[in-house]
Amino acid sequence: MTVKNALKILEEFIERKSELKKGFLDMNMPWNQGQDCIKELSKGLATTMEKDIQILNSLKMELNPNCGHPENLHDKGPDGNLYCMGCNLDL
Ligand SMILES: [Zn+2]
């Protein structure tokens, strides 16, 4: 279940980065109301966040491929969810 936990951490990290990006672009925030150079900086930081988010999303795709394993590798986990022993993930 390690991959599953890694995916959960990734998911939360992506969410946090998205929130930060939104904040940098929020025109109601104080850093977007003062000098233009600060606005530019905040826009630049949002772009950096976006690049990070893209990398994290591709990592997520690598960790969570569509399961192509045969059904004999599928089993029910202790929580009752269908589970694949090949990719180590819930289906
Ligand atoms: Zn699988």
PDB file of the backbone (N, CA, C, O) and the ligand in Angstrom, with CONECT records:
HET     ZN  A 101       1
ATOM      1  N   MET A   1       0.820  -1.211   0.000  1.00  0.00           N
ATOM      2  CA  MET A   1       0.000   0.000   0.000  1.00  0.00           C
ATOM      3  C   MET A   1       0.856   1.264   0.000  1.00  0.00           C
ATOM      4  O   MET A   1       0.337   2.371   0.145  1.00  0.00           O
ATOM      5  N   THR A   2       2.165   1.094  -0.163  1.00  0.00           N
ATOM      6  CA  THR A   2       3.067   2.252  -0.125  1.00  0.00           C
ATOM      7  C   THR A   2       2.773   3.227  -1.256  1.00  0.00           C
ATOM      8  O   THR A   2       2.790   4.442  -1.056  1.00  0.00           O
ATOM      9  N   VAL A   3       2.501   2.688  -2.459  1.00  0.00           N
ATOM     10  CA  VAL A   3       2.215   3.555  -3.605  1.00  0.00           C
ATOM     11  C   VAL A   3       0.967   4.377  -3.339  1.00  0.00           C
ATOM     12  O   VAL A   3       0.888   5.556  -3.685  1.00  0.00           O
ATOM     13  N   LYS A   4      -0.009   3.721  -2.712  1.00  0.00           N
ATOM     14  CA  LYS A   4      -1.257   4.403  -2.401  1.00  0.00           C
ATOM     15  C   LYS A   4      -0.988   5.604  -1.470  1.00  0.00           C
ATOM     16  O   LYS A   4      -1.540   6.688  -1.659  1.00  0.00           O
ATOM     17  N   ASN A   5      -0.132   5.382  -0.466  1.00  0.00           N
ATOM     18  CA  ASN A   5       0.209   6.470   0.450  1.00  0.00           C
ATOM     19  C   ASN A   5       0.977   7.570  -0.262  1.00  0.00           C
ATOM     20  O   ASN A   5       0.749   8.754  -0.012  1.00  0.00           O
ATOM     21  N   ALA A   6       1.888   7.182  -1.149  1.00  0.00           N
ATOM     22  CA  ALA A   6       2.652   8.169  -1.912  1.00  0.00           C
ATOM     23  C   ALA A   6       1.703   9.026  -2.750  1.00  0.00           C
ATOM     24  O   ALA A   6       1.882  10.239  -2.861  1.00  0.00           O
ATOM     25  N   LEU A   7       0.694   8.382  -3.335  1.00  0.00           N
ATOM     26  CA  LEU A   7      -0.281   9.103  -4.156  1.00  0.00           C
ATOM     27  C   LEU A   7      -1.072  10.096  -3.317  1.00  0.00           C
ATOM     28  O   LEU A   7      -1.379  11.201  -3.765  1.00  0.00           O
ATOM     29  N   LYS A   8      -1.402   9.685  -2.080  1.00  0.00           N
ATOM     30  CA  LYS A   8      -2.159  10.558  -1.192  1.00  0.00           C
ATOM     31  C   LYS A   8      -1.336  11.806  -0.846  1.00  0.00           C
ATOM     32  O   LYS A   8      -1.850  12.924  -0.839  1.00  0.00           O
ATOM     33  N   ILE A   9      -0.050  11.587  -0.559  1.00  0.00           N
ATOM     34  CA  ILE A   9       0.844  12.704  -0.240  1.00  0.00           C
ATOM     35  C   ILE A   9       0.968  13.639  -1.447  1.00  0.00           C
ATOM     36  O   ILE A   9       0.900  14.861  -1.315  1.00  0.00           O
ATOM     37  N   LEU A  10       1.150  13.036  -2.619  1.00  0.00           N
ATOM     38  CA  LEU A  10       1.257  13.816  -3.857  1.00  0.00           C
ATOM     39  C   LEU A  10       0.013  14.664  -4.069  1.00  0.00           C
ATOM     40  O   LEU A  10       0.090  15.846  -4.405  1.00  0.00           O
ATOM     41  N   GLU A  11      -1.136  14.029  -3.865  1.00  0.00           N
ATOM     42  CA  GLU A  11      -2.428  14.689  -4.051  1.00  0.00           C
ATOM     43  C   GLU A  11      -2.528  15.941  -3.160  1.00  0.00           C
ATOM     44  O   GLU A  11      -2.940  17.013  -3.603  1.00  0.00           O
ATOM     45  N   GLU A  12      -2.136  15.762  -1.892  1.00  0.00           N
ATOM     46  CA  GLU A  12      -2.203  16.889  -0.954  1.00  0.00           C
ATOM     47  C   GLU A  12      -1.214  17.988  -1.327  1.00  0.00           C
ATOM     48  O   GLU A  12      -1.507  19.176  -1.193  1.00  0.00           O
ATOM     49  N   PHE A  13      -0.045  17.575  -1.795  1.00  0.00           N
ATOM     50  CA  PHE A  13       0.984  18.529  -2.196  1.00  0.00           C
ATOM     51  C   PHE A  13       0.501  19.360  -3.388  1.00  0.00           C
ATOM     52  O   PHE A  13       0.679  20.578  -3.423  1.00  0.00           O
ATOM     53  N   ILE A  14      -0.117  18.679  -4.366  1.00  0.00           N
ATOM     54  CA  ILE A  14      -0.646  19.358  -5.551  1.00  0.00           C
ATOM     55  C   ILE A  14      -1.733  20.344  -5.139  1.00  0.00           C
ATOM     56  O   ILE A  14      -1.803  21.460  -5.652  1.00  0.00           O
ATOM     57  N   GLU A  15      -2.577  19.914  -4.207  1.00  0.00           N
ATOM     58  CA  GLU A  15      -3.667  20.773  -3.737  1.00  0.00           C
ATOM     59  C   GLU A  15      -3.113  22.038  -3.082  1.00  0.00           C
ATOM     60  O   GLU A  15      -3.592  23.142  -3.338  1.00  0.00           O
ATOM     61  N   ARG A  16      -2.098  21.860  -2.235  1.00  0.00           N
ATOM     62  CA  ARG A  16      -1.504  22.992  -1.537  1.00  0.00           C
ATOM     63  C   ARG A  16      -0.854  23.963  -2.517  1.00  0.00           C
ATOM     64  O   ARG A  16      -0.986  25.180  -2.383  1.00  0.00           O
ATOM     65  N   LYS A  17      -0.151  23.410  -3.502  1.00  0.00           N
ATOM     66  CA  LYS A  17       0.501  24.248  -4.520  1.00  0.00           C
ATOM     67  C   LYS A  17      -0.539  25.015  -5.331  1.00  0.00           C
ATOM     68  O   LYS A  17      -0.327  26.176  -5.681  1.00  0.00           O
ATOM     69  N   SER A  18      -1.664  24.364  -5.627  1.00  0.00           N
ATOM     70  CA  SER A  18      -2.718  25.015  -6.398  1.00  0.00           C
ATOM     71  C   SER A  18      -3.307  26.178  -5.617  1.00  0.00           C
ATOM     72  O   SER A  18      -3.602  27.233  -6.179  1.00  0.00           O
ATOM     73  N   GLU A  19      -3.476  25.972  -4.299  1.00  0.00           N
ATOM     74  CA  GLU A  19      -3.991  27.038  -3.443  1.00  0.00           C
ATOM     75  C   GLU A  19      -3.036  28.232  -3.447  1.00  0.00           C
ATOM     76  O   GLU A  19      -3.458  29.383  -3.561  1.00  0.00           O
ATOM     77  N   LEU A  20      -1.740  27.935  -3.319  1.00  0.00           N
ATOM     78  CA  LEU A  20      -0.724  28.991  -3.320  1.00  0.00           C
ATOM     79  C   LEU A  20      -0.764  29.763  -4.630  1.00  0.00           C
ATOM     80  O   LEU A  20      -0.706  30.993  -4.646  1.00  0.00           O
ATOM     81  N   LYS A  21      -0.862  29.020  -5.728  1.00  0.00           N
ATOM     82  CA  LYS A  21      -0.895  29.650  -7.042  1.00  0.00           C
ATOM     83  C   LYS A  21      -2.091  30.591  -7.148  1.00  0.00           C
ATOM     84  O   LYS A  21      -1.979  31.711  -7.647  1.00  0.00           O
ATOM     85  N   LYS A  22      -3.237  30.113  -6.669  1.00  0.00           N
ATOM     86  CA  LYS A  22      -4.459  30.921  -6.689  1.00  0.00           C
ATOM     87  C   LYS A  22      -4.256  32.208  -5.886  1.00  0.00           C
ATOM     88  O   LYS A  22      -4.680  33.289  -6.295  1.00  0.00           O
ATOM     89  N   GLY A  23      -3.597  32.063  -4.735  1.00  0.00           N
ATOM     90  CA  GLY A  23      -3.333  33.216  -3.884  1.00  0.00           C
ATOM     91  C   GLY A  23      -2.430  34.234  -4.557  1.00  0.00           C
ATOM     92  O   GLY A  23      -2.644  35.440  -4.431  1.00  0.00           O
ATOM     93  N   PHE A  24      -1.417  33.751  -5.276  1.00  0.00           N
ATOM     94  CA  PHE A  24      -0.500  34.667  -5.957  1.00  0.00           C
ATOM     95  C   PHE A  24      -1.212  35.448  -7.047  1.00  0.00           C
ATOM     96  O   PHE A  24      -0.851  36.587  -7.343  1.00  0.00           O
ATOM     97  N   LEU A  25      -2.227  34.831  -7.644  1.00  0.00           N
ATOM     98  CA  LEU A  25      -2.927  35.482  -8.748  1.00  0.00           C
ATOM     99  C   LEU A  25      -4.157  36.263  -8.285  1.00  0.00           C
ATOM    100  O   LEU A  25      -4.786  36.957  -9.084  1.00  0.00           O
ATOM    101  N   ASP A  26      -4.504  36.153  -7.001  1.00  0.00           N
ATOM    102  CA  ASP A  26      -5.698  36.810  -6.470  1.00  0.00           C
ATOM    103  C   ASP A  26      -5.495  38.327  -6.381  1.00  0.00           C
ATOM    104  O   ASP A  26      -4.659  38.819  -5.623  1.00  0.00           O
ATOM    105  N   MET A  27      -6.281  39.045  -7.175  1.00  0.00           N
ATOM    106  CA  MET A  27      -6.118  40.499  -7.261  1.00  0.00           C
ATOM    107  C   MET A  27      -6.562  41.219  -5.980  1.00  0.00           C
ATOM    108  O   MET A  27      -6.254  42.395  -5.789  1.00  0.00           O
ATOM    109  N   ASN A  28      -7.284  40.511  -5.106  1.00  0.00           N
ATOM    110  CA  ASN A  28      -7.713  41.136  -3.850  1.00  0.00           C
ATOM    111  C   ASN A  28      -6.647  41.057  -2.764  1.00  0.00           C
ATOM    112  O   ASN A  28      -6.770  41.690  -1.715  1.00  0.00           O
ATOM    113  N   MET A  29      -5.603  40.279  -3.020  1.00  0.00           N
ATOM    114  CA  MET A  29      -4.556  40.127  -2.023  1.00  0.00           C
ATOM    115  C   MET A  29      -3.651  41.367  -2.008  1.00  0.00           C
ATOM    116  O   MET A  29      -3.434  42.003  -3.040  1.00  0.00           O
ATOM    117  N   PRO A  30      -3.133  41.694  -0.832  1.00  0.00           N
ATOM    118  CA  PRO A  30      -2.344  42.927  -0.694  1.00  0.00           C
ATOM    119  C   PRO A  30      -1.147  42.999  -1.649  1.00  0.00           C
ATOM    120  O   PRO A  30      -0.790  44.075  -2.130  1.00  0.00           O
ATOM    121  N   TRP A  31      -0.524  41.824  -1.919  1.00  0.00           N
ATOM    122  CA  TRP A  31       0.646  41.859  -2.807  1.00  0.00           C
ATOM    123  C   TRP A  31       0.288  42.166  -4.250  1.00  0.00           C
ATOM    124  O   TRP A  31       1.176  42.421  -5.064  1.00  0.00           O
ATOM    125  N   ASN A  32      -1.002  42.145  -4.582  1.00  0.00           N
ATOM    126  CA  ASN A  32      -1.397  42.503  -5.943  1.00  0.00           C
ATOM    127  C   ASN A  32      -2.002  43.905  -6.012  1.00  0.00           C
ATOM    128  O   ASN A  32      -2.584  44.291  -7.026  1.00  0.00           O
ATOM    129  N   GLN A  33      -1.858  44.660  -4.922  1.00  0.00           N
ATOM    130  CA  GLN A  33      -2.453  46.000  -4.918  1.00  0.00           C
ATOM    131  C   GLN A  33      -1.423  47.111  -4.826  1.00  0.00           C
ATOM    132  O   GLN A  33      -1.732  48.279  -5.061  1.00  0.00           O
ATOM    133  N   GLY A  34      -0.205  46.744  -4.484  1.00  0.00           N
ATOM    134  CA  GLY A  34       0.826  47.766  -4.322  1.00  0.00           C
ATOM    135  C   GLY A  34       1.591  48.014  -5.606  1.00  0.00           C
ATOM    136  O   GLY A  34       1.013  48.197  -6.677  1.00  0.00           O
ATOM    137  N   GLN A  35       2.892  48.015  -5.470  1.00  0.00           N
ATOM    138  CA  GLN A  35       3.757  48.329  -6.603  1.00  0.00           C
ATOM    139  C   GLN A  35       3.705  47.236  -7.673  1.00  0.00           C
ATOM    140  O   GLN A  35       3.482  46.058  -7.394  1.00  0.00           O
ATOM    141  N   ASP A  36       3.922  47.688  -8.912  1.00  0.00           N
ATOM    142  CA  ASP A  36       3.891  46.746 -10.030  1.00  0.00           C
ATOM    143  C   ASP A  36       4.958  45.673  -9.933  1.00  0.00           C
ATOM    144  O   ASP A  36       4.736  44.536 -10.350  1.00  0.00           O
ATOM    145  N   CYS A  37       6.127  46.027  -9.381  1.00  0.00           N
ATOM    146  CA  CYS A  37       7.202  45.029  -9.331  1.00  0.00           C
ATOM    147  C   CYS A  37       6.813  43.860  -8.421  1.00  0.00           C
ATOM    148  O   CYS A  37       7.212  42.721  -8.667  1.00  0.00           O
ATOM    149  N   ILE A  38       6.037  44.140  -7.376  1.00  0.00           N
ATOM    150  CA  ILE A  38       5.585  43.055  -6.495  1.00  0.00           C
ATOM    151  C   ILE A  38       4.535  42.207  -7.206  1.00  0.00           C
ATOM    152  O   ILE A  38       4.516  40.983  -7.075  1.00  0.00           O
ATOM    153  N   LYS A  39       3.669  42.867  -7.953  1.00  0.00           N
ATOM    154  CA  LYS A  39       2.666  42.134  -8.755  1.00  0.00           C
ATOM    155  C   LYS A  39       3.357  41.183  -9.728  1.00  0.00           C
ATOM    156  O   LYS A  39       2.948  40.033  -9.890  1.00  0.00           O
ATOM    157  N   GLU A  40       4.415  41.684 -10.375  1.00  0.00           N
ATOM    158  CA  GLU A  40       5.164  40.870 -11.343  1.00  0.00           C
ATOM    159  C   GLU A  40       5.797  39.668 -10.660  1.00  0.00           C
ATOM    160  O   GLU A  40       5.786  38.554 -11.184  1.00  0.00           O
ATOM    161  N   LEU A  41       6.350  39.921  -9.475  1.00  0.00           N
ATOM    162  CA  LEU A  41       6.982  38.843  -8.703  1.00  0.00           C
ATOM    163  C   LEU A  41       5.949  37.769  -8.367  1.00  0.00           C
ATOM    164  O   LEU A  41       6.210  36.573  -8.492  1.00  0.00           O
ATOM    165  N   SER A  42       4.788  38.218  -7.946  1.00  0.00           N
ATOM    166  CA  SER A  42       3.752  37.271  -7.557  1.00  0.00           C
ATOM    167  C   SER A  42       3.252  36.477  -8.768  1.00  0.00           C
ATOM    168  O   SER A  42       2.914  35.299  -8.651  1.00  0.00           O
ATOM    169  N   LYS A  43       3.209  37.140  -9.937  1.00  0.00           N
ATOM    170  CA  LYS A  43       2.849  36.437 -11.172  1.00  0.00           C
ATOM    171  C   LYS A  43       3.909  35.391 -11.518  1.00  0.00           C
ATOM    172  O   LYS A  43       3.588  34.281 -11.943  1.00  0.00           O
ATOM    173  N   GLY A  44       5.169  35.762 -11.330  1.00  0.00           N
ATOM    174  CA  GLY A  44       6.271  34.840 -11.595  1.00  0.00           C
ATOM    175  C   GLY A  44       6.221  33.630 -10.684  1.00  0.00           C
ATOM    176  O   GLY A  44       6.480  32.504 -11.109  1.00  0.00           O
ATOM    177  N   LEU A  45       5.885  33.875  -9.419  1.00  0.00           N
ATOM    178  CA  LEU A  45       5.782  32.762  -8.468  1.00  0.00           C
ATOM    179  C   LEU A  45       4.638  31.834  -8.857  1.00  0.00           C
ATOM    180  O   LEU A  45       4.751  30.617  -8.716  1.00  0.00           O
ATOM    181  N   ALA A  46       3.542  32.399  -9.342  1.00  0.00           N
ATOM    182  CA  ALA A  46       2.406  31.581  -9.789  1.00  0.00           C
ATOM    183  C   ALA A  46       2.826  30.693 -10.954  1.00  0.00           C
ATOM    184  O   ALA A  46       2.427  29.531 -11.027  1.00  0.00           O
ATOM    185  N   THR A  47       3.631  31.239 -11.867  1.00  0.00           N
ATOM    186  CA  THR A  47       4.115  30.454 -13.006  1.00  0.00           C
ATOM    187  C   THR A  47       4.995  29.301 -12.525  1.00  0.00           C
ATOM    188  O   THR A  47       4.900  28.183 -13.030  1.00  0.00           O
ATOM    189  N   THR A  48       5.852  29.587 -11.546  1.00  0.00           N
ATOM    190  CA  THR A  48       6.702  28.542 -10.975  1.00  0.00           C
ATOM    191  C   THR A  48       5.855  27.444 -10.353  1.00  0.00           C
ATOM    192  O   THR A  48       6.124  26.258 -10.539  1.00  0.00           O
ATOM    193  N   MET A  49       4.820  27.854  -9.606  1.00  0.00           N
ATOM    194  CA  MET A  49       3.906  26.887  -8.989  1.00  0.00           C
ATOM    195  C   MET A  49       3.272  26.006 -10.055  1.00  0.00           C
ATOM    196  O   MET A  49       3.169  24.791  -9.888  1.00  0.00           O
ATOM    197  N   GLU A  50       2.847  26.629 -11.154  1.00  0.00           N
ATOM    198  CA  GLU A  50       2.180  25.895 -12.218  1.00  0.00           C
ATOM    199  C   GLU A  50       3.116  24.826 -12.787  1.00  0.00           C
ATOM    200  O   GLU A  50       2.697  23.701 -13.057  1.00  0.00           O
ATOM    201  N   LYS A  51       4.388  25.194 -12.964  1.00  0.00           N
ATOM    202  CA  LYS A  51       5.360  24.213 -13.493  1.00  0.00           C
ATOM    203  C   LYS A  51       5.531  23.058 -12.520  1.00  0.00           C
ATOM    204  O   LYS A  51       5.596  21.897 -12.926  1.00  0.00           O
ATOM    205  N   ASP A  52       5.605  23.385 -11.222  1.00  0.00           N
ATOM    206  CA  ASP A  52       5.713  22.336 -10.198  1.00  0.00           C
ATOM    207  C   ASP A  52       4.496  21.415 -10.255  1.00  0.00           C
ATOM    208  O   ASP A  52       4.627  20.193 -10.188  1.00  0.00           O
ATOM    209  N   ILE A  53       3.313  22.015 -10.380  1.00  0.00           N
ATOM    210  CA  ILE A  53       2.073  21.235 -10.416  1.00  0.00           C
ATOM    211  C   ILE A  53       2.088  20.271 -11.599  1.00  0.00           C
ATOM    212  O   ILE A  53       1.658  19.124 -11.480  1.00  0.00           O
ATOM    213  N   GLN A  54       2.593  20.753 -12.756  1.00  0.00           N
ATOM    214  CA  GLN A  54       2.649  19.890 -13.941  1.00  0.00           C
ATOM    215  C   GLN A  54       3.560  18.686 -13.689  1.00  0.00           C
ATOM    216  O   GLN A  54       3.227  17.556 -14.046  1.00  0.00           O
ATOM    217  N   ILE A  55       4.718  18.947 -13.067  1.00  0.00           N
ATOM    218  CA  ILE A  55       5.663  17.852 -12.780  1.00  0.00           C
ATOM    219  C   ILE A  55       5.021  16.856 -11.806  1.00  0.00           C
ATOM    220  O   ILE A  55       5.116  15.643 -11.992  1.00  0.00           O
ATOM    221  N   LEU A  56       4.371  17.383 -10.771  1.00  0.00           N
ATOM    222  CA  LEU A  56       3.733  16.517  -9.775  1.00  0.00           C
ATOM    223  C   LEU A  56       2.622  15.681 -10.401  1.00  0.00           C
ATOM    224  O   LEU A  56       2.438  14.514 -10.054  1.00  0.00           O
ATOM    225  N   ASN A  57       1.877  16.297 -11.337  1.00  0.00           N
ATOM    226  CA  ASN A  57       0.805  15.559 -12.001  1.00  0.00           C
ATOM    227  C   ASN A  57       1.362  14.443 -12.879  1.00  0.00           C
ATOM    228  O   ASN A  57       0.763  13.371 -12.962  1.00  0.00           O
ATOM    229  N   SER A  58       2.503  14.678 -13.540  1.00  0.00           N
ATOM    230  CA  SER A  58       3.039  13.596 -14.359  1.00  0.00           C
ATOM    231  C   SER A  58       3.586  12.479 -13.470  1.00  0.00           C
ATOM    232  O   SER A  58       3.517  11.303 -13.828  1.00  0.00           O
ATOM    233  N   LEU A  59       4.126  12.852 -12.314  1.00  0.00           N
ATOM    234  CA  LEU A  59       4.549  11.840 -11.341  1.00  0.00           C
ATOM    235  C   LEU A  59       3.366  10.982 -10.906  1.00  0.00           C
ATOM    236  O   LEU A  59       3.471   9.760 -10.795  1.00  0.00           O
ATOM    237  N   LYS A  60       2.239  11.649 -10.664  1.00  0.00           N
ATOM    238  CA  LYS A  60       1.019  10.963 -10.240  1.00  0.00           C
ATOM    239  C   LYS A  60       0.573   9.967 -11.298  1.00  0.00           C
ATOM    240  O   LYS A  60       0.171   8.848 -10.981  1.00  0.00           O
ATOM    241  N   MET A  61       0.650  10.388 -12.577  1.00  0.00           N
ATOM    242  CA  MET A  61       0.256   9.505 -13.681  1.00  0.00           C
ATOM    243  C   MET A  61       1.161   8.267 -13.723  1.00  0.00           C
ATOM    244  O   MET A  61       0.695   7.160 -13.991  1.00  0.00           O
ATOM    245  N   GLU A  62       2.457   8.464 -13.455  1.00  0.00           N
ATOM    246  CA  GLU A  62       3.398   7.342 -13.466  1.00  0.00           C
ATOM    247  C   GLU A  62       3.096   6.347 -12.343  1.00  0.00           C
ATOM    248  O   GLU A  62       3.233   5.135 -12.513  1.00  0.00           O
ATOM    249  N   LEU A  63       2.686   6.882 -11.201  1.00  0.00           N
ATOM    250  CA  LEU A  63       2.408   6.023 -10.049  1.00  0.00           C
ATOM    251  C   LEU A  63       1.065   5.329 -10.158  1.00  0.00           C
ATOM    252  O   LEU A  63       0.850   4.281  -9.549  1.00  0.00           O
ATOM    253  N   ASN A  64       0.161   5.910 -10.933  1.00  0.00           N
ATOM    254  CA  ASN A  64      -1.192   5.391 -10.997  1.00  0.00           C
ATOM    255  C   ASN A  64      -1.603   5.070 -12.432  1.00  0.00           C
ATOM    256  O   ASN A  64      -2.496   5.709 -12.988  1.00  0.00           O
ATOM    257  N   PRO A  65      -0.942   4.071 -13.029  1.00  0.00           N
ATOM    258  CA  PRO A  65      -1.290   3.722 -14.413  1.00  0.00           C
ATOM    259  C   PRO A  65      -2.619   2.970 -14.445  1.00  0.00           C
ATOM    260  O   PRO A  65      -3.070   2.440 -13.430  1.00  0.00           O
ATOM    261  N   ASN A  66      -3.230   2.933 -15.611  1.00  0.00           N
ATOM    262  CA  ASN A  66      -4.442   2.125 -15.734  1.00  0.00           C
ATOM    263  C   ASN A  66      -4.046   0.667 -15.597  1.00  0.00           C
ATOM    264  O   ASN A  66      -3.110   0.204 -16.250  1.00  0.00           O
ATOM    265  N   CYS A  67      -4.760  -0.051 -14.748  1.00  0.00           N
ATOM    266  CA  CYS A  67      -4.392  -1.436 -14.466  1.00  0.00           C
ATOM    267  C   CYS A  67      -4.657  -2.317 -15.688  1.00  0.00           C
ATOM    268  O   CYS A  67      -5.764  -2.356 -16.224  1.00  0.00           O
ATOM    269  N   GLY A  68      -3.606  -3.023 -16.110  1.00  0.00           N
ATOM    270  CA  GLY A  68      -3.757  -3.952 -17.225  1.00  0.00           C
ATOM    271  C   GLY A  68      -3.478  -5.374 -16.782  1.00  0.00           C
ATOM    272  O   GLY A  68      -3.256  -6.256 -17.611  1.00  0.00           O
ATOM    273  N   HIS A  69      -3.490  -5.597 -15.482  1.00  0.00           N
ATOM    274  CA  HIS A  69      -3.182  -6.921 -14.967  1.00  0.00           C
ATOM    275  C   HIS A  69      -4.374  -7.871 -15.107  1.00  0.00           C
ATOM    276  O   HIS A  69      -5.530  -7.450 -15.062  1.00  0.00           O
ATOM    277  N   PRO A  70      -4.065  -9.176 -15.280  1.00  0.00           N
ATOM    278  CA  PRO A  70      -5.159 -10.153 -15.395  1.00  0.00           C
ATOM    279  C   PRO A  70      -5.964 -10.246 -14.097  1.00  0.00           C
ATOM    280  O   PRO A  70      -5.493  -9.890 -13.017  1.00  0.00           O
ATOM    281  N   GLU A  71      -7.190 -10.736 -14.247  1.00  0.00           N
ATOM    282  CA  GLU A  71      -8.107 -10.738 -13.097  1.00  0.00           C
ATOM    283  C   GLU A  71      -7.655 -11.620 -11.951  1.00  0.00           C
ATOM    284  O   GLU A  71      -8.055 -11.406 -10.806  1.00  0.00           O
ATOM    285  N   ASN A  72      -6.804 -12.635 -12.255  1.00  0.00           N
ATOM    286  CA  ASN A  72      -6.373 -13.492 -11.142  1.00  0.00           C
ATOM    287  C   ASN A  72      -5.448 -12.754 -10.165  1.00  0.00           C
ATOM    288  O   ASN A  72      -5.147 -13.261  -9.084  1.00  0.00           O
ATOM    289  N   LEU A  73      -5.000 -11.552 -10.554  1.00  0.00           N
ATOM    290  CA  LEU A  73      -4.213 -10.733  -9.630  1.00  0.00           C
ATOM    291  C   LEU A  73      -5.107  -9.785  -8.819  1.00  0.00           C
ATOM    292  O   LEU A  73      -4.648  -9.103  -7.903  1.00  0.00           O
ATOM    293  N   HIS A  74      -6.392  -9.764  -9.181  1.00  0.00           N
ATOM    294  CA  HIS A  74      -7.321  -8.885  -8.455  1.00  0.00           C
ATOM    295  C   HIS A  74      -7.895  -9.626  -7.248  1.00  0.00           C
ATOM    296  O   HIS A  74      -8.225 -10.810  -7.330  1.00  0.00           O
ATOM    297  N   ASP A  75      -8.005  -8.936  -6.170  1.00  0.00           N
ATOM    298  CA  ASP A  75      -8.501  -9.564  -4.952  1.00  0.00           C
ATOM    299  C   ASP A  75      -9.215  -8.502  -4.126  1.00  0.00           C
ATOM    300  O   ASP A  75      -9.060  -7.304  -4.363  1.00  0.00           O
ATOM    301  N   LYS A  76     -10.004  -8.961  -3.146  1.00  0.00           N
ATOM    302  CA  LYS A  76     -10.641  -7.989  -2.258  1.00  0.00           C
ATOM    303  C   LYS A  76      -9.736  -7.744  -1.059  1.00  0.00           C
ATOM    304  O   LYS A  76      -9.268  -8.690  -0.426  1.00  0.00           O
ATOM    305  N   GLY A  77      -9.490  -6.478  -0.747  1.00  0.00           N
ATOM    306  CA  GLY A  77      -8.670  -6.138   0.406  1.00  0.00           C
ATOM    307  C   GLY A  77      -9.462  -6.261   1.689  1.00  0.00           C
ATOM    308  O   GLY A  77     -10.670  -6.499   1.654  1.00  0.00           O
ATOM    309  N   PRO A  78      -8.796  -6.101   2.827  1.00  0.00           N
ATOM    310  CA  PRO A  78      -9.481  -6.215   4.130  1.00  0.00           C
ATOM    311  C   PRO A  78     -10.594  -5.170   4.284  1.00  0.00           C
ATOM    312  O   PRO A  78     -11.524  -5.370   5.065  1.00  0.00           O
ATOM    313  N   ASP A  79     -10.504  -4.061   3.546  1.00  0.00           N
ATOM    314  CA  ASP A  79     -11.537  -3.018   3.629  1.00  0.00           C
ATOM    315  C   ASP A  79     -12.680  -3.275   2.666  1.00  0.00           C
ATOM    316  O   ASP A  79     -13.609  -2.474   2.568  1.00  0.00           O
ATOM    317  N   GLY A  80     -12.611  -4.421   1.937  1.00  0.00           N
ATOM    318  CA  GLY A  80     -13.704  -4.783   1.037  1.00  0.00           C
ATOM    319  C   GLY A  80     -13.568  -4.201  -0.361  1.00  0.00           C
ATOM    320  O   GLY A  80     -14.382  -4.495  -1.236  1.00  0.00           O
ATOM    321  N   ASN A  81     -12.544  -3.377  -0.579  1.00  0.00           N
ATOM    322  CA  ASN A  81     -12.340  -2.790  -1.905  1.00  0.00           C
ATOM    323  C   ASN A  81     -11.597  -3.760  -2.814  1.00  0.00           C
ATOM    324  O   ASN A  81     -10.732  -4.514  -2.368  1.00  0.00           O
ATOM    325  N   LEU A  82     -11.950  -3.727  -4.099  1.00  0.00           N
ATOM    326  CA  LEU A  82     -11.239  -4.527  -5.087  1.00  0.00           C
ATOM    327  C   LEU A  82      -9.818  -3.969  -5.213  1.00  0.00           C
ATOM    328  O   LEU A  82      -9.604  -2.758  -5.263  1.00  0.00           O
ATOM    329  N   TYR A  83      -8.866  -4.887  -5.261  1.00  0.00           N
ATOM    330  CA  TYR A  83      -7.479  -4.507  -5.118  1.00  0.00           C
ATOM    331  C   TYR A  83      -6.634  -5.277  -6.111  1.00  0.00           C
ATOM    332  O   TYR A  83      -6.886  -6.461  -6.334  1.00  0.00           O
ATOM    333  N   CYS A  84      -5.628  -4.637  -6.721  1.00  0.00           N
ATOM    334  CA  CYS A  84      -4.750  -5.348  -7.655  1.00  0.00           C
ATOM    335  C   CYS A  84      -3.397  -5.584  -7.027  1.00  0.00           C
ATOM    336  O   CYS A  84      -2.733  -4.648  -6.581  1.00  0.00           O
ATOM    337  N   MET A  85      -2.983  -6.869  -6.993  1.00  0.00           N
ATOM    338  CA  MET A  85      -1.683  -7.208  -6.392  1.00  0.00           C
ATOM    339  C   MET A  85      -0.565  -6.837  -7.351  1.00  0.00           C
ATOM    340  O   MET A  85       0.587  -6.693  -6.941  1.00  0.00           O
ATOM    341  N   GLY A  86      -0.903  -6.679  -8.642  1.00  0.00           N
ATOM    342  CA  GLY A  86       0.118  -6.320  -9.636  1.00  0.00           C
ATOM    343  C   GLY A  86       0.561  -4.870  -9.493  1.00  0.00           C
ATOM    344  O   GLY A  86       1.759  -4.586  -9.485  1.00  0.00           O
ATOM    345  N   CYS A  87      -0.400  -3.947  -9.380  1.00  0.00           N
ATOM    346  CA  CYS A  87       0.002  -2.544  -9.250  1.00  0.00           C
ATOM    347  C   CYS A  87      -0.081  -2.049  -7.809  1.00  0.00           C
ATOM    348  O   CYS A  87       0.258  -0.902  -7.516  1.00  0.00           O
ATOM    349  N   ASN A  88      -0.537  -2.926  -6.910  1.00  0.00           N
ATOM    350  CA  ASN A  88      -0.540  -2.552  -5.500  1.00  0.00           C
ATOM    351  C   ASN A  88      -1.512  -1.408  -5.191  1.00  0.00           C
ATOM    352  O   ASN A  88      -1.296  -0.623  -4.267  1.00  0.00           O
ATOM    353  N   LEU A  89      -2.588  -1.332  -5.985  1.00  0.00           N
ATOM    354  CA  LEU A  89      -3.539  -0.227  -5.813  1.00  0.00           C
ATOM    355  C   LEU A  89      -4.974  -0.728  -5.798  1.00  0.00           C
ATOM    356  O   LEU A  89      -5.275  -1.797  -6.331  1.00  0.00           O
ATOM    357  N   ASP A  90      -5.850   0.044  -5.189  1.00  0.00           N
ATOM    358  CA  ASP A  90      -7.273  -0.247  -5.279  1.00  0.00           C
ATOM    359  C   ASP A  90      -7.745   0.023  -6.682  1.00  0.00           C
ATOM    360  O   ASP A  90      -7.213   0.887  -7.380  1.00  0.00           O
ATOM    361  N   LEU A  91      -8.770  -0.739  -7.098  1.00  0.00           N
ATOM    362  CA  LEU A  91      -9.303  -0.550  -8.459  1.00  0.00           C
ATOM    363  C   LEU A  91     -10.606   0.237  -8.422  1.00  0.00           C
ATOM    364  O   LEU A  91     -11.201   0.494  -9.468  1.00  0.00           O
TER     365      LEU A  91
HETATM  366 ZN    ZN A 101      -2.923  -3.894 -11.730  1.00  0.00          ZN2+
END
